[in-house]
Amino acid sequence: TRRSSYLRALLPVLRQAVNIYHGEFLHDQPVTEWNHLLRVRFFNEYSDMSIKLGHILLRMHRYDELIERMWQLLDHDHTNTEARQLLLLAYQHHPTAPRIPPLRPALRHTPLTP
C-alpha cells in the first residue's frame, strides 16, 4: 500500500539519523564549548527519531532491530516509558528474543586487549 511504501522509504533515513547520535559529548568541540542546551536538543531529537523508528519497525515486524534500538535508547535514558512500551510489544511478538540488554555501545566496539 501507499503507507507501507512511505514507511519503507523513511526507514533508512531514520536509521541514519539515529546512528549519528553517540551520546551527549560533542567530540568535535573542546569541553568549554559544550553548550548544555545544544546537547539537550541533540538528545531530544535522537530520542524522538528513535521512537519514530521504533514504531515503524513494529509495524514492519522487525522485532530484533526494534529490541536493539530501544535498548540503545534506554541506555541513554532509562526513564523513557515509550521505549519501554515498544520493547514490551516487541517481546510479545518475538518471545524467543533475549531478555537482557545488549552491551553498551561504547563497549560493543572496544577491542578486548590486555
N, C-alpha and C positions, 0 to 999 in steps of 0.2 A: 504494500500500500504506500501511499504518499508519505504518511507519517513515519513509517519504518525506514524508508529510503532517506528521509531527512535525518533520522537518528543515526543511521549508518554513516552518513556524511559528516555528522557532527562528532562522532566518536573519536576519530584520530586527532581532531583539533583540540578537543578537551583533554585527551591523553597527553598531548604535547604540552599544553598549558599547565597541567597538574605536575608533569615531570620536571618542569623548570624550578619549582619550589624545593629548596633544600634546608629549610629552617629559617629562623629569624635573624641569623647573622648574615650581613651583607659582605660577602667575601671580597668584592672588588673595591671596597671603600675602607679607609682607616677607621679604627674604633671611634675616634672623635666625630666621625661623620655619620654614625649610625643613628639616624633620626627615628625616634620611637614611633611617631605617627606613621612614618613610611613603612616600618616593619609591621605595624598592626594592620595597615591597609593591605600589604602583600599577603599577610596570613589570612585575612578575611576573604580576599579574592581566591586564594588557594582553597580555603575551606568551602566556599560557595561552589567553585568549579568541581571540587571533589564530590560534593553531594549531588550536583547535576549529573556528573559522570556516573555516580553510583546508581541513580535512578534509571539512567539509560542502560547500564549493564544489567540491572534487574529485569527490565523489560525485554532485553535481548537474551536472557537466560545465560549470561556469562558469569556464573556464580563464583568460580575460582578467582577471577580477576576482581570481582566485586569484593570478595572477602579480603584479598590482599590490599586493595585500595583503602578500604575502610579501616583496616588495622594500621595502615600508614597514617591516615588522618588522626586516628585515636592516639597514635604515638606522639603527635604534635599537640593534640588537645583531647585529653582523656574524658572531658566533660561533654563532648559533642553527642547529644542524645539522638540526633537524626542519623549520625553514622552508626550508632549502636542499633538503632531500629533497622537500618538497612542490613547490617551484619546479621541480625537475628532472622530477618526474612531470607537472606541468602542461605543461612544454615538450615532453615526449614525446607528449602528446595533442594539443598545439597547436603543431606545428613551425614555423608561419609567424609566431608571436609574436615581437616584438622581443626580442633577447637582451641588451639593455643596460638597466641600472636606470633608472627614471624620475627626473626631477629630484627633489631633496629636497623634502619637503612645505613647508618654510619658503620655498623659492624658487619653488615652483609657483604660489603665490598672491600673490607680490610683484609689484606693477606695475613695468614697466620704464620708469622716468622718469629723465632725466639729472640 
